[in-house]
Amino acid sequence: MNIETPSADALAPLAYSVSEACKVSSIGRTYLYQLINEGRLEVRKFGKRTLITARSLRALIEGEPT
């Protein structure tokens, strides 16, 4: 029997809520919203819910241009 274990990348989230993004990045909520307003973080809105793309957050932390 061959059971494949998912890789860490397969289990990584595609996006974070604002609260989750603050936790994983150690960035404060106010500064996170400032980054969003400056267009430095890519977000998706679903109704009232704001999700920050994991790719955008990772690029910001790693110093890559968005």
C-alpha positions, 0 to 999 in steps of 0.5 A: 500500500502506497500512501503519499504524505502531502508536502508542507507546500501542499498544506500551506495556506493560500491566504491569511485573515488580517489576524492570522497575517499579524500572527505569522508575520509579527506585524501589528494590525495598524501597520498591516492595514497601512501596508494594504492601503499603500498597495504593498500587500495584495488582498482579496475581499469576500464580503466583509472578510479581508484575506491577504495572499500568502504569496504577497505576505511572503514577498514582503517579508523576504524583501521581494518587490510585489 
